Amino acid sequence: MKAGIVGANGYSGAELIRLLLNHPQIKLEMLIAHTNAGTDIQSIYPHFDGIVERTLEDFDADELAKRVDVVFFATPAGVSKHLLPDCLNHGLICIDLSGDFRLKNPQDYADWYQKEPADEALFGDAVYGLAEVNRRRIEGATFISNPGCYPTAALLGLAPVLKNDVIDMTSIIIDGKSGVSGSGKKEVLSNLFCEVNENVKAYKLGRHQHTPEIEQMIAQMSGEQTAITFTTHLIPMTRGLMCTTYANLKQGFSTRELLERYETFYEKSPFVRIRPLGSWPATKEVIGSNYCDIGLNVDGRTRRLTIVSVIDNIVKGAAGQAVQNLNIIKGWDEQTGLGFTPIYP
């Protein structure tokens, strides 16, 4: 199967290149980046020298249709909504890593992304690609909207209790922390070394664009609409993302009892690892991999559940999850091309 990457010059695009080069069923055929068209990819990312030597091309849906079977859109929000429809019309499988098609309500997109939404019909066509929750809908799909990095970690942490009516839905608080690569490759003052080093700062309080995405999926999984408190922080590291989620339990559960429920819920999900009693994950333990590690604690005094979930924001939070979704679409083993051990230390 031949693949093209739109936005191959960004961090998620570069990660897709790395993963697809190691995928036995995929041949990497086209690398597309409008702003860098005509430039060799190895001049932007020298670590590809001698491994992949391709020239970045302009986007052309007709050319893509002639040369590839699947297109990954690793573009910033506001780009794929203009390009992806032509690829769908050519019969290509499209996997969008941006936020352009995640929300089912176009007005939510306009409000939270501050951009004009895509064609409303396409919002309904996109399958939300959280594989561990939406696997059946992903099978055989042709249009996947990949989840955001924060929603991936937060929702995988919450899914087992949402599905089992265990928590008070009005009590959900999500504390998110991400490395600087989550902001992408663009030049931004706040991402400079001197700004980030030895510093932790909250950002987008009450207005992070992943908020409605998380709420939308919480409603889908629980059957109940709710508003969450979601606060994001930038921390001085390159990769990695942690969500620490708090919720009040409706009834008394021990940590051990809930861990058993999580282990059962994820027993057929190879990329979710549940930590044993008294153990909680750290970001470094998943870096470079497609794993999401989850640990739990029930505070008996407050009857409050704390969920700690960690991912590599560029892999499970972006490129790795996109490849996982393609594997499911094609009926391949879900772990094909993703069998990487996390990098440590």
N, C-alpha and C positions, 0 to 999 in steps of 0.2 A: 504494500500500500504506500502511495506517495503522499507526502505532506508538505504544506507550505506554512510559513509563519509570517503573519503580518505584525509588525512591531518587533522585529528580530533584534533591533538595536538596544532595546531596554533590558532591564534585569530579568524580568520574567521570560522575555524572548530568548535571552542567552541561556537561561536555565532549561527552556524547552529544547534548545539545540543540544545541550549536554544530555538530556534524557533520551531524546529521539535518536541520537547517534548510537545509543546502547540498546535500542529496541529492535528485536529480531524481525519484527513484522513491518517495520517502517523504513522507507527510504526518504531522506530529507532532500526535497527537490527544489524548493524556492524559499528564499529569505527576502522579505519585503520590508522596506523602511523608507518612507517618502522623503524624510529630511536627510537621509544619508544615501539615497539612491546613487549607484555608481561607485560606492566605496566598498572595499573588501572588508568582510566581517572581521578578519584577523587584525586589521588595522585599528578597529575599535576595541576588540577583545583579543590581545596578543596571546592569551592562553589557548586560543584555538589554532595557533600556528602549527602547521603540519598535521592537524587533525581534521579540520574542515576549512576549506579555502573556497569561499563563494563570494560573489559580488552581490550586494544588496540591490534589489530591483524596485521599481515603482509598482504600485498596485494596479493591476489590470485583471478584472474578473474573467474576461475571455481567455487570457493567457493562463490564468489559474485553472480554468475548466479544462484546458488542453493538457495540463501537465500534472495536476494533483487530484487526489481523492478527498482529502480532508484539509481544512484550513483552520489554524489556530489564530485567534485575534488577541495578541498580547499588547493591546493599545490602551492609552489613557481613556477615561470616560469621555464620551462625546464624539468618538471617532468611529467605532464599529457600527453604530446605528446607520451611518451613511454608506458603509462599504459592504457589510455582511448580507443585506438583502439580495444584492446581485449574485453573490456566491450561492445563496440558497436557490435562486432562480435557475442557476446552472446545475443544480442537483448535487452540490458538494455538501459533505458533512461539515458543519460549522461549530466550533467550540470557542465561545467568547469568554475571555478572562477578565473583561472589564465589567463595569456595573450597568451597562446600557440596557440590559434586558432582564435584570434580576427581579425588579419590582413589577408586580402585576397591575398596579394602578399608575398610569402615566403621570397623573398629577403628583403622586409621591415622588416620582423621579424629578419632575420640574422643581418641586419644593426643596428637596434635599440635595440634589446635584446642581441646582441653579442653572440648568440647561434645558433646551427644548427636547422633549422625549421623542423616541422613535415612533414609527407607525404603530398605533394601538393594537392592530391585529397581530403584530409580531411579538408583543409582550405575552400574548396567550399561547403562541407557538413554542416559545422557549421552555425547555425542560430544565428545572433547577438542579444543578449537578452535585448535590451533596450525596455521594454514592451510598453511604452507610444508611441513609434514611430514604432515599428516592431511587434505589437501584432498579426496581421494576419499571419505572417510567423511563429510565435512562436506556434500558435494553432496547436496541433497535432504533433509537431516536436519531434524528439528523441535525438537530439544533439544540445545543447545550449552552446554558448560561452558568458559567462556573461561579461558585460562591466566593464572596470576599474572604480575606484572610481572617479578620476578627470573627465574622459569622461562623466560619468553619470551626474554629476552636471553641467558641461559645456554645454553638448549637450541638456539637458532638458531646460536649460536657453536659448539656441539659436534656438531650433527647430521651434517655431512659426514664427520667422522672416526669417529663412532659407526657410521655405516652402512657404512664401508669397513674396519673392524677395523684401525685405524691406531694406536690408543693403548693403553697399559696401563690397564685399567679401574680398577685399585686405586689409581691415582696421581692421580685427579681432585681438584683443589682449586679452589674458586670463591670469589673475593673480590668481593663485591657492594657497590655504593655507590649510595644513592638520595637524591633531594631530599625535603624535608619533606612535600610533598603526598602522598607514598606512604603516609603515616600516616592520611590522610583528614582530614575537616573537624572531627572531634571535638576538644573542648577537653582537651588533655593538657599537663601541666606541662613535660614534656621537649621539647615542640614550640614553646614560647615563644621569641620572638626572642632574649632574653637567654641562653637555654640553648643555642640553635643557632648563633647568630652567632659567627664566628671560632672554631669548634669542630668537631671531627670525632670521632665516637665509635662504637665497635662496640656492637651490641646483639643480643640473643637468640642468643648463642653456643651452638651445639649444639642449639638447640631452635626454630629458625625454622620456621614452619609450611609454608614452601615446599620444605623439604628432601625430604619423601617424594614430593612432586609431581615434582621434578626426577629423583629416583632411579627413580620409576615409569616416566617417559618414557625415561630412559637405558636401562632394561631393555627397553622396547618396541622401541627403535631398534636396540640392539646385540644383543639376545637374551641378555644376560648381566646377572645381578643384581650390584649393587655398592653400597657405601656411599661417599658423598662427604664431603669436608670443605667446609663452606659457611659463610662468615662474612659478615655484613651490617654495613654502616656507614651512619650518618646524616650527611649532609654539608650545609653551610650554603648551600643553593640551593633554589628552589621546585620546579622540574621537572627531570627527567633521571635516568637510571639507567645505570650502567656495571657490567658484569661482566668482570673479568679472570680468565680461567680458565687453569689450568696442568695439563698432563698429559705423562707420559713417552711418547715414541714407541717403538713396537715395533721399528722399523727406521729406517734413515737416510733422511730426506727433507730437501730444502731448502725454504726458505720459498716460493720461486717454484713448486716442484712442488705444494705444498699449496694455494697460491693458485689454481692452475689447476684443482685439484679442487673448490675452493669455488665458483669461477666457473661451472663446469659444473653443479654440484649446484643452484645457485640461478639458473640462466639463465632459468627460467620463473617466477621469483618477483619481481614488480616492486617489492616493498617491502624487499628485502634488497640492500644495496649493499656490494660487496667492495672494500676499499681496495687500491690498487696496492702493489707491493713498497716497503717503507720508509716507508709511511704508515699511521698508526693514528688511529682516530676519537676525537672528543670529544663530550660530551653536547650542547653548544651547537649542533652541526652537524645535530641531528635534532629540536630542540625545535619543538613545534607540528605535527609531521608523523607519519605512520605508518611511517616508515622505521626499519629496523634496520641500522646500519652496522657492518661487521666488519673488523678488521685482524688480521694474524698475524705471528708471529715464531718461527723455530726457532733455538734456541741450540745451535750445533754442539758446544760444549764439553760440555754436559749432556745433549744429545739430548732437550731438553724443549721442548714446544710451548707458546707463550703466545698466547691468543686474547683480543682486546679487542672486546667488543660493546656498543653503546650504543643506547638507545631513549629516547623520551619516555614516562615511566612511565604518564601518563594517557591517551596516545593509543595507540601500539602496545602498551603494557602494559595497556590497559584498553579505553577507548571505541572507539578506531580499529580495534583488532583485532575487536571485536564487530561493527562495521559491515562490516568486510572479510568476516567469516564470514557475515553476512546476504547480502552480494553473492554469495558462492559458493553458498549455499543456493538462492537464487533464479535462479542461472544468469546473473546480470548480470556485466558487466565488473568484475573484482575491485577496480579502482581507483575505481569510481563513488563520488562524494561524498568521496573521500579525496585528491584531487589537490592537496594543499597543499604549497607549498614551505616547508621549515623556516624558522623565524624567526631572523634573524641581524642584528645581534648581540643 
